[in-house]
Amino acid sequence: MDWTLELVTVPVADLDRAIAFYRDQVGFALDHEIRNDWMEAAQLTPRGSGCSILLDARPGDDKMTAGSARGLQLVVADAYAAREQLVSRDVEADEISVIDPRDGGTLFGFRDPDGNAWVVQQIAARAEKPLLPRD
């Protein structure tokens, strides 16, 4: 039996601001959004990913606190190019750290406007062997 992770919730305070950040600055595709009496949310997917994020801005005491997500991780073939792309789109990104010279040991981080923390990991093998087939 396959168990696939396909959606991760990212709590945000302002849905419009979060959509603009993830779509326009980070470059995720906006799949859909919904606003009604019970929820205010949008689903976005990074290019090449089988997992999407759900930006959750719904009111209520039972939701996660905006900005409380930690340990969210993206994988790219070239961390240096990815960081430059984000910086060119006005995303404040940390400096790159090489914690291990082997593939997978080059990383940097960034935060969204609410403070949700992301790590971007370089796995150069993704350039030749993406997880999902490219069109």
N, C-alpha and C positions, 0 to 999 in steps of 0.2 A: 504494500500500500504506500503510495506517495503522500507525503505531508508537505505541502508547499506553503511558504510564508508569502502572502500576497498583499497584505495591507498592514501598515503600522500607523497608529494614531499619534499625531503631533498636536498637542494642545496650544491654542493661540488665543489672544485676546481680541484681535480685530481681523476678521476674515478677509476683508478687501486688502488690507496691508499685507497679510500673509500670502495671499494669492499673488499679488504684485511682486513680492520678494521671490517666491519660489518659481514662478513662471517667468517673469521678466529679467530677474537678476541671476538666479541659479540656472534657469533653463529647463525646468521640468515642464512636461506637457499637462495642461489642464484637461482632465478627462470629463469631469462634470462637477457641478455644485448644486446644493439644495439648501433652501431657506424656507422654513415653515415655523409653526408654533413650537415644534419639538426639537428642531435641530437647525444648526447653521454650520454647514460643512462643505468642504471641497476635496475632491480626490485628484491628485497629481501623480505623474509617473516620470521618473528619470529616464532619459533615453537609454535603451538597451537593458532596462531592468524588468524583471518579472514581478517585482514588488512595488506597490504604490504607497503613497502617504495619504492619510486622511487628516486634513486640517480641521480641527474640531474647535469651534468657537461657541458652542451652545451654552446658554446660561444654565445655572443650577449648581447646587452644592455637591452633586455626585460626579462632577467631571474632574479630570486632572487639572492641576494648576497650570495656567499658561506659562510656558518657558521652562517647565519641569522635566522635559525629555532630555536624557543624557545617553551617550553611547550609541547614537545613531551613526551608522557607518556607510559610506559610499566607497566604491572601488573604481579606480580609473587606471588606464594603461600608462599614463604619464602625469604624475602629481605636479610637476613643474608647469606643464601646459594648462592643467586644470586650475591651478592656483592663479595663474596669469589671467585666465578667462574670467574667473570670479572677480578678481581685483579690477579688471577692466570694466566690469559691470557694477562697480561700487560696492562690492561685498568685502567687508573687513575680514581678511583671512590671516591666520597665524603664519609665521614663518615655517618653512618645511624643516622637519626633523628626520634624520636618518638614524633610527634606533638599532637597525641591523642592516648590514650591506646586502643581505640576500633579498630576493624579490619578496615584497610584502612588508619590508621594514622601513619604507619611506612614507611619511605621513604629514598631514597638516590639519588644522581644524578651523571651523568657523561657527558662528552663531547666527540664528535668525533674529529679527527685531524683538521677539519676546524673550530670547535667551536660550532657546532650545539648542543644544550643543551637538555638532556633527564632527566626525572625523573622516577625512578623505585618505584612503590608503592606495598606494601605487602597487599594482600587480601588473608588471609589464607584459606578462603572458596573455592578458586580456586583449591586447592588440591583435594577436594572431588567433586566439581561441576565445571569442566572446562566449558568455554563458548562453545567450540567446542568439539564434541566427539573425544576421542582418539582412535587410531587404536589398 
